[in-house]
Protein backbone atom coordinates (compact mmCIF):
# COMPACT_ATOMS: atom_id res chain seq x y z
CA UNK A 1 0.00 0.00 0.00
CA UNK A 2 1.20 3.51 -0.71
CA UNK A 3 2.20 5.94 2.02
CA UNK A 4 -0.91 7.60 3.53
CA UNK A 5 -1.47 11.24 2.77
CA UNK A 6 0.60 13.27 5.22
CA UNK A 7 -2.08 15.51 6.65
CA UNK A 8 -4.60 15.43 9.47
CA UNK A 9 -8.09 14.42 8.33
CA UNK A 10 -11.08 14.17 10.67
CA UNK A 11 -13.52 12.04 8.70
CA UNK A 12 -15.61 11.10 11.76
CA UNK A 13 -15.66 11.65 15.47
CA UNK A 14 -12.77 9.84 17.15
CA UNK A 15 -13.32 7.01 17.81
CA UNK A 16 -15.53 6.50 14.77
CA UNK A 17 -18.32 3.94 14.29
CA UNK A 18 -16.11 1.23 12.80
CA UNK A 19 -13.58 1.48 15.63
CA UNK A 20 -16.41 1.43 18.16
CA UNK A 21 -17.81 -1.75 16.61
CA UNK A 22 -14.40 -3.38 16.80
CA UNK A 23 -14.08 -2.28 20.42
CA UNK A 24 -17.15 -4.37 21.24
CA UNK A 25 -15.50 -7.41 19.67
CA UNK A 26 -12.25 -6.64 21.49
CA UNK A 27 -14.11 -6.55 24.79
CA UNK A 28 -15.53 -10.00 24.10
CA UNK A 29 -12.30 -11.59 22.90
CA UNK A 30 -9.39 -9.98 24.79
CA UNK A 31 -8.31 -9.99 28.42
CA UNK A 32 -9.19 -6.80 30.29
CA UNK A 33 -5.58 -6.51 31.45
CA UNK A 34 -4.60 -5.32 27.96
CA UNK A 35 -5.08 -1.55 28.10
CA UNK A 36 -5.30 0.98 25.29
CA UNK A 37 -4.41 4.64 24.92
CA UNK A 38 -6.51 5.71 21.93
CA UNK A 39 -9.46 3.39 21.15
CA UNK A 40 -9.11 3.34 17.36
CA UNK A 41 -8.23 0.49 15.04
CA UNK A 42 -5.51 1.33 12.50
CA UNK A 43 -5.77 0.32 8.85
CA UNK A 44 -2.45 1.67 7.57
CA UNK A 45 0.31 4.02 8.66
CA UNK A 46 3.50 5.70 7.54
CA UNK A 47 5.55 8.85 7.92
CA UNK A 48 3.82 10.84 10.65
CA UNK A 49 0.26 9.58 10.06
CA UNK A 50 -1.95 6.73 11.32
CA UNK A 51 -5.09 6.02 9.27
CA UNK A 52 -7.89 4.36 11.20
CA UNK A 53 -10.66 2.12 9.85
CA UNK A 54 -13.02 5.12 9.74
CA UNK A 55 -10.69 7.07 7.46
CA UNK A 56 -9.36 9.48 10.07
CA UNK A 57 -5.76 10.56 9.46
CA UNK A 58 -4.24 10.90 12.94
CA UNK A 59 -0.94 12.70 13.53
CA UNK A 60 1.39 10.32 15.33
CA UNK A 61 3.28 11.75 18.31
CA UNK A 62 3.82 8.30 19.83
CA UNK A 63 5.71 6.14 17.30
CA UNK A 64 4.32 3.02 18.97
CA UNK A 65 6.17 4.15 22.13
CA UNK A 66 9.41 5.14 20.37
CA UNK A 67 9.43 2.12 18.05
CA UNK A 68 8.63 3.46 14.58
CA UNK A 69 11.29 6.15 14.52
CA UNK A 70 11.68 5.69 10.75
CA UNK A 71 7.90 5.59 10.29
CA UNK A 72 5.58 2.59 10.33
CA UNK A 73 6.09 1.61 6.69
CA UNK A 74 9.46 2.86 5.47
CA UNK A 75 10.31 1.16 2.14
CA UNK A 76 13.84 0.37 3.31
CA UNK A 77 12.29 -1.69 6.11
CA UNK A 78 9.26 -3.22 4.42
CA UNK A 79 11.18 -4.36 1.34
CA UNK A 80 13.80 -6.13 3.45
CA UNK A 81 11.02 -7.78 5.48
CA UNK A 82 9.27 -9.01 2.34
CA UNK A 83 12.50 -10.27 0.76
CA UNK A 84 13.53 -12.16 3.89
CA UNK A 85 10.05 -13.61 4.51
CA UNK A 86 10.06 -14.99 1.00
CA UNK A 87 13.37 -16.77 1.67
CA UNK A 88 12.58 -18.10 5.19
CA UNK A 89 10.89 -16.80 8.33
CA UNK A 90 12.66 -18.83 11.01
CA UNK A 91 15.27 -21.45 11.70
CA UNK A 92 16.29 -20.51 15.27
CA UNK A 93 19.79 -19.07 15.20
CA UNK A 94 20.83 -21.44 17.97
CA UNK A 95 20.08 -24.36 15.63
CA UNK A 96 21.22 -23.12 12.21
CA UNK A 97 22.75 -19.71 11.55
CA UNK A 98 22.08 -16.87 9.10
CA UNK A 99 23.86 -13.67 8.12
CA UNK A 100 21.28 -11.17 9.37
CA UNK A 101 21.87 -11.99 13.03
CA UNK A 102 25.63 -11.42 12.66
CA UNK A 103 25.14 -8.28 10.55
CA UNK A 104 22.87 -6.63 13.15
CA UNK A 105 25.35 -7.49 15.90
CA UNK A 106 28.19 -5.98 13.87
CA UNK A 107 26.22 -2.77 13.35
CA UNK A 108 25.49 -2.42 17.07
CA UNK A 109 29.10 -3.15 17.98
CA UNK A 110 30.07 -0.29 15.66
CA UNK A 111 27.39 2.21 16.68
CA UNK A 112 27.36 1.89 20.48
CA UNK A 113 29.62 4.18 22.55
CA UNK A 114 33.26 3.32 23.18
CA UNK A 115 36.16 2.07 21.08
CA UNK A 116 36.74 -1.09 23.15
CA UNK A 117 36.17 -4.60 21.77
CA UNK A 118 32.45 -5.38 21.88
CA UNK A 119 30.12 -8.29 21.34
CA UNK A 120 26.33 -8.49 21.01
CA UNK A 121 23.55 -10.97 21.75
CA UNK A 122 20.10 -10.57 20.18
CA UNK A 123 16.75 -11.19 21.85
CA UNK A 124 13.10 -10.36 21.17
CA UNK A 125 11.91 -7.74 23.69
CA UNK A 126 13.34 -4.94 25.77
CA UNK A 127 12.55 -6.68 29.05
CA UNK A 128 14.32 -9.76 27.75
CA UNK A 129 17.38 -7.67 26.93
CA UNK A 130 17.49 -6.14 30.43
CA UNK A 131 17.05 -9.54 32.06
CA UNK A 132 19.88 -11.01 29.99
CA UNK A 133 22.11 -8.03 30.78
CA UNK A 134 21.64 -8.90 34.47
CA UNK A 135 22.42 -12.58 33.79
CA UNK A 136 25.62 -11.55 32.00
CA UNK A 137 26.66 -9.11 34.74
CA UNK A 138 26.04 -11.64 37.49
CA UNK A 139 28.06 -14.30 35.69
CA UNK A 140 30.91 -11.92 34.92
CA UNK A 141 31.19 -10.61 38.49
CA UNK A 142 30.06 -13.60 40.53
CA UNK A 143 27.83 -11.21 42.49
CA UNK A 144 24.04 -11.24 43.00
CA UNK A 145 22.80 -7.71 43.68
CA UNK A 146 21.30 -5.28 41.18
CA UNK A 147 20.85 -1.55 41.81
CA UNK A 148 18.05 0.35 40.05
CA UNK A 149 16.82 3.93 40.33
CA UNK A 150 13.58 5.37 41.63
CA UNK A 151 11.09 6.15 38.83
CA UNK A 152 12.75 3.45 36.70
CA UNK A 153 10.95 1.29 34.18
CA UNK A 154 12.70 -1.81 32.85
CA UNK A 155 9.95 -4.23 31.80
CA UNK A 156 7.18 -6.65 32.73
CA UNK A 157 9.02 -9.92 33.45
CA UNK A 158 9.40 -10.94 37.08
CA UNK A 159 12.96 -9.62 37.38
CA UNK A 160 12.33 -6.42 35.42
CA UNK A 161 9.13 -5.76 37.40
CA UNK A 162 11.27 -5.89 40.52
CA UNK A 163 13.54 -3.30 38.92
CA UNK A 164 10.59 -1.13 37.83
CA UNK A 165 9.54 1.54 40.29
CA UNK A 166 5.87 2.27 39.56
CA UNK A 167 3.40 -0.12 41.20
CA UNK A 168 0.12 0.47 39.30
CA UNK A 169 -0.35 -0.85 36.68
CA UNK A 170 2.98 -2.64 36.27
CA UNK A 171 3.38 -4.53 39.55
CA UNK A 172 0.13 -4.55 41.51
CA UNK A 173 -0.84 -8.11 42.42
CA UNK A 174 2.01 -9.77 40.51
CA UNK A 175 4.48 -10.38 43.33
CA UNK A 176 6.50 -11.76 44.97
CA UNK A 177 9.30 -10.45 42.81
CA UNK A 178 12.86 -11.55 42.15
CA UNK A 179 15.20 -10.90 45.10
CA UNK A 180 18.47 -8.99 45.30
CA UNK A 181 17.13 -5.85 43.59
CA UNK A 182 17.80 -2.61 45.45
CA UNK A 183 16.54 0.90 44.71
CA UNK A 184 18.29 4.23 45.11
CA UNK A 185 16.75 7.70 44.67
CA UNK A 186 16.55 9.07 41.15
CA UNK A 187 17.94 12.59 40.68
CA UNK A 188 14.61 14.07 39.55
CA UNK A 189 15.58 17.74 39.27
CA UNK A 190 12.05 19.17 39.22
CA UNK A 191 11.13 17.30 42.40
CA UNK A 192 14.45 17.12 44.26
CA UNK A 193 13.76 18.31 47.84
CA UNK A 194 16.71 20.70 48.15
CA UNK A 195 16.45 22.02 44.59
CA UNK A 196 17.60 20.94 41.12
CA UNK A 197 21.09 22.39 41.52
CA UNK A 198 21.85 19.88 44.31
CA UNK A 199 20.19 16.84 42.76
CA UNK A 200 23.26 15.32 41.08
CA UNK A 201 25.57 15.60 44.07
CA UNK A 202 23.08 14.46 46.69
CA UNK A 203 21.60 11.61 44.64
CA UNK A 204 25.06 10.25 43.88
CA UNK A 205 26.09 10.52 47.53
CA UNK A 206 22.98 8.57 48.52
CA UNK A 207 23.65 5.88 45.90
CA UNK A 208 27.22 5.52 47.08
CA UNK A 209 26.14 5.30 50.73
CA UNK A 210 23.45 2.67 50.07
CA UNK A 211 25.75 0.53 47.95
CA UNK A 212 28.56 0.77 50.48
CA UNK A 213 26.71 0.39 53.76
CA UNK A 214 23.42 -1.39 53.02
CA UNK A 215 24.17 -3.71 50.11
CA UNK A 216 27.93 -4.07 50.20
CA UNK A 217 30.06 -3.12 47.22
CA UNK A 218 31.36 -6.65 46.75
CA UNK A 219 27.78 -7.94 46.45
CA UNK A 220 26.73 -5.64 43.57
CA UNK A 221 26.82 -7.09 40.08
CA UNK A 222 25.25 -4.19 38.19
CA UNK A 223 23.92 -0.68 38.41
CA UNK A 224 21.22 -0.18 35.76
CA UNK A 225 20.08 3.27 34.64
CA UNK A 226 18.05 4.81 31.84
CA UNK A 227 20.03 7.80 30.53
CA UNK A 228 16.65 9.55 30.37
CA UNK A 229 13.95 7.86 32.41
CA UNK A 230 11.10 7.02 30.05
CA UNK A 231 7.95 5.67 31.68
CA UNK A 232 8.93 7.45 34.90
CA UNK A 233 8.30 10.81 33.24
CA UNK A 234 11.09 11.61 30.74
CA UNK A 235 13.33 12.60 33.62
CA UNK A 236 16.63 14.00 32.37
CA UNK A 237 19.37 13.44 34.97
CA UNK A 238 21.31 16.53 36.02
CA UNK A 239 24.74 16.99 34.39
CA UNK A 240 27.46 14.87 35.93
CA UNK A 241 25.27 12.32 37.67
CA UNK A 242 25.51 9.46 35.18
CA UNK A 243 29.23 9.98 34.71
CA UNK A 244 29.80 9.84 38.47
CA UNK A 245 27.77 6.62 38.72
CA UNK A 246 29.67 5.05 35.82
CA UNK A 247 33.04 5.93 37.34
CA UNK A 248 31.99 4.62 40.77
CA UNK A 249 30.88 1.36 39.17
CA UNK A 250 34.12 1.01 37.20
CA UNK A 251 36.23 1.67 40.30
CA UNK A 252 34.47 -1.09 42.23
CA UNK A 253 34.13 -3.89 39.71
CA UNK A 254 30.41 -3.22 39.15
CA UNK A 255 28.95 -3.52 35.66
CA UNK A 256 27.29 -0.27 34.56
CA UNK A 257 24.29 -1.01 32.33
CA UNK A 258 22.64 1.72 30.25
CA UNK A 259 19.03 0.84 29.43
CA UNK A 260 18.67 2.63 26.08
CA UNK A 261 15.58 0.74 24.98
CA UNK A 262 13.51 3.93 24.66
CA UNK A 263 16.29 6.51 24.31
CA UNK A 264 18.58 4.75 21.85
CA UNK A 265 19.14 4.96 18.10
CA UNK A 266 18.88 8.71 17.39
CA UNK A 267 15.80 9.46 19.52
CA UNK A 268 17.47 12.09 21.76
CA UNK A 269 19.64 13.83 19.17
CA UNK A 270 22.56 11.47 19.72
CA UNK A 271 22.82 7.89 18.52
CA UNK A 272 22.61 6.90 22.21
CA UNK A 273 21.47 9.17 25.02
CA UNK A 274 24.42 8.34 27.28
CA UNK A 275 26.64 10.12 24.76
CA UNK A 276 25.19 13.47 25.91
CA UNK A 277 27.02 12.90 29.21
CA UNK A 278 30.16 11.29 27.79
CA UNK A 279 29.21 7.99 29.44
CA UNK A 280 30.53 4.70 28.03
CA UNK A 281 28.50 1.82 29.53
CA UNK A 282 29.88 -1.64 30.10
CA UNK A 283 26.63 -3.06 28.71
CA UNK A 284 23.90 -1.30 26.74
CA UNK A 285 20.41 -2.60 25.97
CA UNK A 286 18.48 -1.70 22.83
CA UNK A 287 15.06 -2.62 21.43
CA UNK A 288 12.09 -0.44 20.33
CA UNK A 289 13.51 1.56 17.37
CA UNK A 290 16.02 -1.16 16.53
CA UNK A 291 13.87 -3.03 13.99
CA UNK A 292 11.36 -0.46 12.78
CA UNK A 293 8.37 -2.17 14.37
CA UNK A 294 9.51 -5.79 14.38
CA UNK A 295 10.32 -7.51 17.71
CA UNK A 296 14.07 -7.38 18.24
CA UNK A 297 16.28 -6.46 21.18
CA UNK A 298 19.97 -6.60 22.00
CA UNK A 299 22.61 -6.50 24.69
CA UNK A 300 25.90 -5.04 23.49
CA UNK A 301 28.95 -4.66 25.67
CA UNK A 302 32.56 -5.21 26.51
CA UNK A 303 33.68 -8.43 24.89
CA UNK A 304 35.20 -9.87 28.06
CA UNK A 305 31.95 -9.31 29.99
CA UNK A 306 29.71 -10.61 27.20
CA UNK A 307 31.84 -13.76 26.92
CA UNK A 308 31.44 -14.60 30.62
CA UNK A 309 28.35 -16.73 29.92
CA UNK A 310 29.06 -20.21 28.60
CA UNK A 311 27.68 -21.41 25.26
CA UNK A 312 23.98 -22.18 25.55
CA UNK A 313 23.42 -19.81 28.47
CA UNK A 314 21.96 -17.04 26.29
CA UNK A 315 19.31 -17.14 23.60
CA UNK A 316 15.71 -18.13 23.00
CA UNK A 317 13.59 -19.69 20.28
CA UNK A 318 12.77 -16.39 18.59
CA UNK A 319 15.86 -14.40 19.56
CA UNK A 320 17.20 -12.54 16.55
CA UNK A 321 14.44 -13.77 14.25
CA UNK A 322 15.63 -13.46 10.62
CA UNK A 323 12.71 -11.27 9.50
CA UNK A 324 13.26 -8.92 12.47
CA UNK A 325 16.99 -8.81 11.70
CA UNK A 326 16.22 -7.85 8.09
CA UNK A 327 13.97 -5.07 9.34
CA UNK A 328 16.70 -3.86 11.70
CA UNK A 329 19.24 -3.61 8.91
CA UNK A 330 16.77 -1.46 7.00
CA UNK A 331 15.96 0.73 10.00
CA UNK A 332 19.63 1.26 10.87
CA UNK A 333 20.36 2.14 7.26
CA UNK A 334 17.65 4.82 7.33
CA UNK A 335 18.81 6.20 10.68
CA UNK A 336 22.32 6.66 9.33
CA UNK A 337 21.74 7.66 5.69
CA UNK A 338 18.92 10.09 6.48
CA UNK A 339 20.89 11.49 9.45
CA UNK A 340 18.03 11.08 11.91
CA UNK A 341 20.32 12.06 14.79
CA UNK A 342 20.38 15.59 13.36
CA UNK A 343 16.66 15.35 12.57
CA UNK A 344 15.90 14.66 16.24
CA UNK A 345 17.84 17.78 17.22
CA UNK A 346 15.85 19.78 14.69
CA UNK A 347 12.61 18.50 16.19
CA UNK A 348 13.76 19.66 19.63
CA UNK A 349 14.69 23.11 18.28
CA UNK A 350 11.30 23.38 16.62
CA UNK A 351 9.05 22.08 19.40
CA UNK A 352 10.69 22.83 22.74
CA UNK A 353 10.42 26.65 22.58
CA UNK A 354 6.68 26.41 21.89
CA UNK A 355 6.16 24.14 24.88
CA UNK A 356 8.32 26.29 27.16
CA UNK A 357 6.00 29.24 26.55
CA UNK A 358 3.34 27.32 28.46
CA UNK A 359 5.37 27.36 31.69
CA UNK A 360 4.47 30.25 33.99
CA UNK A 361 4.23 30.58 37.79
CA UNK A 362 0.45 30.00 37.59
CA UNK A 363 0.38 27.52 34.72
CA UNK A 364 -0.78 23.90 34.80
CA UNK A 365 2.54 23.06 33.12
CA UNK A 366 5.17 22.87 35.83
CA UNK A 367 8.10 21.88 33.66
CA UNK A 368 8.99 21.10 30.05
CA UNK A 369 11.96 18.80 29.53
CA UNK A 370 13.63 16.24 27.32
CA UNK A 371 16.16 15.91 24.53
CA UNK A 372 15.80 15.59 20.79
CA UNK A 373 12.49 14.04 19.82
CA UNK A 374 11.89 12.78 23.37
CA UNK A 375 10.07 15.71 24.98
CA UNK A 376 7.58 16.02 27.82
CA UNK A 377 5.38 18.36 29.86
CA UNK A 378 4.68 17.75 33.55
CA UNK A 379 1.26 18.94 34.73
CA UNK A 380 0.71 20.36 38.21
CA UNK A 381 -1.86 22.29 40.19
CA UNK A 382 -1.21 25.97 39.40
CA UNK A 383 1.20 27.68 41.75
CA UNK A 384 2.39 24.37 43.20
CA UNK A 385 4.36 21.29 42.19
CA UNK A 386 1.51 18.97 43.20
CA UNK A 387 0.86 16.46 40.40
CA UNK A 388 -2.29 17.05 38.31
CA UNK A 389 -2.89 13.77 36.46
CA UNK A 390 -6.49 14.71 35.76
CA UNK A 391 -5.34 17.75 33.78
CA UNK A 392 -2.81 15.74 31.78
CA UNK A 393 -5.49 13.16 30.99
CA UNK A 394 -7.94 15.86 29.88
CA UNK A 395 -5.32 17.37 27.55
CA UNK A 396 -4.58 13.97 26.03
CA UNK A 397 -8.28 13.28 25.48
CA UNK A 398 -8.76 16.64 23.79
CA UNK A 399 -5.77 15.98 21.49
CA UNK A 400 -7.17 12.58 20.58
CA UNK A 401 -10.54 14.09 19.70
CA UNK A 402 -8.69 16.46 17.39
CA UNK A 403 -6.74 13.70 15.67
CA UNK A 404 -3.38 13.98 17.45
CA UNK A 405 -2.05 10.92 19.27
CA UNK A 406 -0.18 11.71 22.48
CA UNK A 407 0.81 9.51 25.42
CA UNK A 408 0.69 9.81 29.19
CA UNK A 409 3.52 8.65 31.44
CA UNK A 410 5.14 9.48 34.76
CA UNK A 411 5.16 7.91 38.19
CA UNK A 412 2.29 10.25 39.10
CA UNK A 413 0.51 9.89 35.76
CA UNK A 414 0.85 13.62 35.14
CA UNK A 415 3.30 13.78 32.21
CA UNK A 416 2.49 14.00 28.50
CA UNK A 417 5.32 12.64 26.37
CA UNK A 418 6.02 13.39 22.74
CA UNK A 419 7.73 10.72 20.63
CA UNK A 420 7.08 11.65 16.99
CA UNK A 421 8.57 9.57 14.20
CA UNK A 422 11.90 11.14 13.33
CA UNK A 423 10.77 11.27 9.69
CA UNK A 424 7.58 13.24 10.40
CA UNK A 425 7.11 16.17 7.96
CA UNK A 426 7.67 19.46 9.77
CA UNK A 427 4.36 21.00 8.66
CA UNK A 428 2.55 18.02 10.18
CA UNK A 429 4.59 18.30 13.37
CA UNK A 430 3.82 22.02 13.62
CA UNK A 431 0.10 21.33 13.24
CA UNK A 432 0.20 18.67 15.95
CA UNK A 433 2.01 21.00 18.36
CA UNK A 434 -0.56 23.72 17.67
CA UNK A 435 -3.34 21.28 18.60
CA UNK A 436 -1.46 20.28 21.76
CA UNK A 437 -0.80 23.88 22.82
CA UNK A 438 -4.46 24.81 22.22
CA UNK A 439 -5.54 21.79 24.27
CA UNK A 440 -3.29 22.80 27.19
CA UNK A 441 -4.60 26.37 27.14
CA UNK A 442 -8.19 25.24 26.82
CA UNK A 443 -8.04 22.71 29.64
CA UNK A 444 -5.71 24.76 31.82
Residue pairs with C-beta under 8 A, 6 or more apart in sequence:
1 44
1 73
3 46
3 47
3 73
4 44
4 45
4 46
4 47
4 49
4 51
4 57
5 49
5 57
6 47
6 48
6 49
6 425
6 428
7 49
7 57
7 428
8 49
8 57
8 58
8 59
8 403
8 404
8 428
8 431
8 432
9 55
9 56
9 57
9 403
10 56
10 402
10 403
11 54
11 55
11 56
11 57
12 54
12 55
12 56
13 401
14 38
14 40
14 52
14 54
14 56
14 58
14 400
14 401
14 403
15 23
15 38
15 39
15 40
15 52
15 54
16 40
16 52
16 53
16 54
16 55
16 56
17 54
18 41
18 52
18 53
18 54
19 39
19 40
19 41
19 52
19 53
19 54
20 39
22 41
22 53
23 39
35 169
37 62
37 405
37 407
37 408
38 58
38 400
38 405
40 50
40 52
40 53
40 54
40 56
40 58
41 52
41 53
42 50
42 51
42 52
42 53
43 51
43 52
43 53
44 51
44 73
45 51
45 60
45 68
45 71
45 72
45 73
46 71
46 72
46 73
46 74
47 71
47 421
47 423
47 424
47 425
47 428
48 59
48 60
48 71
48 420
48 421
48 423
48 424
48 425
48 428
48 429
48 432
49 57
49 58
49 59
49 60
49 428
50 57
50 58
50 60
50 72
50 405
51 57
51 58
52 58
56 403
57 403
58 403
58 404
58 405
59 403
59 404
59 405
59 424
59 428
59 429
59 431
59 432
59 435
60 68
60 72
60 405
60 420
60 421
60 424
61 404
61 405
61 406
61 407
61 418
61 419
61 420
61 432
61 436
62 405
62 406
62 407
62 419
62 420
63 69
63 289
63 419
63 420
63 421
64 72
64 293
65 262
65 288
65 407
65 419
66 230
66 262
66 267
66 288
66 289
66 374
66 419
67 288
67 289
67 292
67 293
68 289
68 292
68 293
68 421
69 265
69 266
69 267
69 289
69 292
69 331
69 335
69 340
69 373
69 421
69 422
69 423
70 76
70 77
70 289
70 292
70 330
70 331
70 334
70 335
70 338
70 340
70 421
70 422
70 423
71 421
71 423
72 293
72 421
74 292
74 330
74 331
74 334
74 423
76 330
76 331
76 333
76 334
77 292
77 293
77 327
77 330
77 331
77 334
78 330
79 330
80 326
80 327
80 329
80 330
81 294
81 323
81 326
81 327
81 330
83 326
84 100
84 322
84 323
84 325
84 326
85 323
87 322
88 98
88 322
89 321
89 322
89 323
90 318
90 321
90 322
90 323
91 98
91 322
92 317
92 318
93 101
93 122
93 315
93 319
93 320
93 322
94 312
94 315
94 319
98 322
98 325
100 320
100 322
100 325
100 326
100 328
100 329
101 122
101 320
101 322
101 325
103 325
103 329
104 120
104 122
104 290
104 296
104 298
104 320
104 325
104 328
104 329
104 332
105 119
105 120
105 121
105 122
105 298
105 300
106 120
107 328
107 329
107 332
108 118
108 120
108 286
108 298
108 300
109 118
109 119
109 120
109 300
111 265
111 271
111 272
111 332
112 118
112 272
112 284
112 300
113 272
113 274
113 275
113 279
113 280
113 281
113 284
114 280
114 281
114 302
116 280
116 302
116 303
117 302
117 303
117 304
118 300
118 301
118 302
118 303
118 306
119 300
119 301
119 303
119 306
119 307
120 298
120 299
120 300
120 306
121 132
121 136
121 298
121 299
121 306
121 314
121 315
121 319
122 296
122 297
122 298
122 319
122 320
122 325
123 129
123 132
123 296
123 297
123 298
123 299
123 316
123 319
123 320
124 295
124 296
124 297
124 316
124 318
124 319
124 321
124 324
125 155
125 287
125 295
125 297
126 155
126 261
126 285
126 287
126 288
126 297
127 154
127 155
127 156
127 157
127 160
128 155
128 157
128 297
128 316
128 319
129 261
129 285
129 286
129 287
129 297
129 298
129 299
130 154
130 155
130 159
130 160
130 163
130 224
130 257
130 259
130 261
130 285
131 155
131 157
131 159
131 160
132 299
132 314
133 222
133 224
133 257
133 283
133 285
133 299
133 301
134 146
134 159
134 221
134 222
134 224
134 257
135 309
135 313
135 314
136 255
136 283
136 299
136 301
136 305
136 306
136 308
136 309
136 314
137 146
137 221
137 222
137 255
137 257
137 282
137 283
137 305
138 144
138 221
138 222
139 308
139 309
139 313
140 221
140 255
140 304
140 305
140 308
141 221
141 222
141 253
141 254
141 255
143 218
143 219
143 220
143 221
144 180
144 219
144 221
145 180
145 181
145 182
145 215
145 216
145 219
145 220
145 221
146 163
146 180
146 181
146 182
146 220
146 221
146 222
146 223
146 224
147 182
147 183
147 184
147 207
147 210
147 211
147 215
147 220
147 222
147 223
147 224
148 154
148 163
148 164
148 165
148 181
148 182
148 183
148 184
148 224
148 225
149 165
149 183
149 184
149 185
149 186
149 224
149 225
149 226
149 229
150 165
150 183
150 184
150 185
150 186
150 188
150 232
151 165
151 166
151 186
151 188
151 229
151 232
151 233
151 235
151 411
152 163
152 164
152 165
152 183
152 186
152 224
152 225
152 226
152 229
152 232
153 164
153 165
153 166
153 170
153 226
153 229
153 230
153 231
153 232
154 160
154 163
154 164
154 224
154 226
154 259
155 161
155 163
155 164
156 164
156 170
158 174
158 177
158 178
159 177
159 178
159 181
161 170
161 171
161 174
161 175
161 177
162 177
162 178
162 179
162 181
163 181
163 224
164 170
164 171
164 231
165 183
165 186
165 232
165 411
166 231
166 232
166 411
171 177
182 210
182 214
182 215
184 203
184 206
184 207
184 210
184 211
185 203
185 206
185 207
186 203
186 229
186 232
186 235
186 237
187 199
187 200
187 202
187 203
187 204
187 237
187 238
187 241
188 199
188 233
188 235
189 196
189 199
189 235
189 236
189 237
189 238
190 196
190 235
190 366
190 367
190 369
190 378
190 385
191 385
192 198
192 199
192 202
192 203
194 202
196 238
199 238
199 241
200 237
200 238
200 239
200 240
200 241
200 244
203 241
204 241
204 244
204 245
204 248
207 223
207 245
207 248
208 248
211 217
211 220
211 223
211 248
211 252
211 254
217 252
217 254
218 253
220 252
220 254
221 254
221 255
222 254
222 255
222 256
222 257
222 283
223 245
223 249
223 254
223 255
223 256
223 257
224 257
224 259
225 237
225 242
225 245
225 256
225 257
225 258
225 259
226 232
226 258
226 259
226 260
226 262
226 263
227 237
227 242
227 258
227 259
227 260
227 263
227 268
227 272
227 273
227 274
227 276
227 277
227 279
228 234
228 235
228 236
228 237
228 262
228 263
228 268
228 273
228 370
228 371
228 374
229 235
229 237
230 261
230 262
230 263
230 374
230 409
230 417
231 262
231 409
231 410
232 409
232 410
232 411
233 376
233 378
233 409
233 410
233 411
233 412
233 414
233 415
234 369
234 370
234 374
234 375
234 376
234 409
234 410
234 415
234 417
235 369
236 369
236 370
236 371
237 277
239 277
240 277
241 277
242 274
242 277
242 279
243 277
243 278
243 279
245 256
246 256
246 279
246 280
246 281
248 254
249 255
249 256
249 282
250 256
250 282
255 282
255 283
255 305
256 279
256 281
256 282
256 283
257 281
257 282
257 283
257 284
257 285
258 272
258 273
258 274
258 279
258 281
258 283
258 284
258 285
259 285
260 272
260 273
260 274
260 284
260 285
260 286
261 285
261 286
261 287
261 288
261 297
262 288
262 374
263 272
263 273
263 374
264 271
264 272
264 273
264 284
264 286
264 288
264 289
264 290
265 271
265 272
265 286
265 288
265 289
265 290
265 331
265 332
265 335
266 289
266 335
266 340
266 341
266 343
266 344
266 372
266 422
267 273
267 289
267 344
267 372
267 373
267 374
267 419
267 422
268 276
268 344
268 370
268 371
268 372
268 373
268 374
269 276
269 341
269 342
269 344
269 345
269 348
269 371
269 372
269 373
270 276
270 341
270 371
270 372
271 335
271 341
272 284
273 371
273 374
274 280
274 281
274 284
276 371
281 301
282 301
282 302
282 305
283 299
283 300
283 301
283 302
283 305
283 306
284 299
284 300
284 301
285 297
285 298
285 299
286 297
286 298
286 300
287 296
287 297
287 298
289 331
289 335
290 296
290 297
290 298
290 328
290 331
290 332
291 324
291 325
291 327
291 328
291 331
292 327
292 328
292 330
292 331
292 334
293 327
294 321
294 323
294 324
294 327
294 328
295 318
295 321
295 324
296 320
296 321
296 324
296 325
296 327
296 328
299 306
300 306
334 340
334 423
335 341
335 422
338 423
340 422
340 423
343 373
343 422
343 423
344 372
344 373
344 374
344 422
345 372
346 426
347 372
347 373
347 420
347 422
347 424
347 429
348 370
348 371
348 372
348 373
348 375
350 426
350 429
350 430
351 375
351 418
351 429
351 433
352 368
352 370
352 375
354 433
354 437
355 365
355 368
355 375
355 377
355 433
355 437
356 368
357 437
358 365
358 368
358 377
358 437
358 440
358 441
358 444
359 365
359 366
359 367
359 368
361 383
362 382
362 383
363 382
363 444
364 379
364 380
364 381
364 382
364 388
364 391
364 440
364 443
364 444
365 377
365 378
365 379
365 380
365 440
365 444
366 378
366 379
366 380
366 385
367 377
367 378
368 375
368 376
368 377
368 378
369 375
369 376
369 378
370 376
370 417
370 418
373 418
373 419
373 420
373 422
374 417
374 418
374 419
375 417
375 418
376 409
376 415
376 416
376 417
376 418
377 392
377 415
377 416
377 440
378 387
378 410
378 414
378 415
379 387
379 388
379 389
379 391
379 392
379 395
379 414
379 415
379 416
380 386
380 387
380 388
380 414
381 387
381 388
382 444
387 410
387 412
387 413
387 414
388 414
389 408
389 410
389 412
389 413
389 414
391 414
391 443
391 444
392 408
392 410
392 413
392 414
392 415
392 416
393 408
393 413
394 443
395 406
395 416
395 436
395 439
395 440
395 443
395 444
396 406
396 407
396 408
396 416
398 439
398 442
398 443
399 405
399 406
399 435
399 436
399 439
400 406
402 435
402 439
403 435
404 432
404 435
404 436
406 416
406 417
406 418
406 436
407 416
407 417
407 419
408 415
408 416
408 417
409 415
409 416
409 417
416 436
418 436
420 429
420 432
